[in-house]
């Protein structure tokens, strides 16, 4: 996801404002599906919900990869929405799982672990691939 704006500039020829507009479906997916993931945890076990979310995200990444040679945003959009929607759905169960087994005095540290992991992974991925 960190390299997607670079792809949009280089391959699709988008300018900065167009890239920002093209990335808004990510925010929309998180805005709509993030709270849904939290509500679904009442019915579905957290590990299962996170697994399904990550599976949907992986399928979205594959769709984006297959769309990339076509160099068209309309081919890229469904994969982008699936990828962001899967991550949004998995975010609540992962955060809940991270803090559920920790003593109260350590909850702040436990709650930061998923975010630190996500940021570190993004930084390493961008450094290695781009």
Secondary structure, 3 states (H helix, E strand, C coil): CCCHHHHHHHCCCCCHHHHHHHCHHHHHHHHHHHHHHHHHCCCCCHHHHHHHHHHHHHHHHHHHHHHHCCCCHHHHHHHHHHHHHHHHHHHHHHHHHHHHCCCHHHHHHHHHHHHHHHHHHHHHHHHHHC
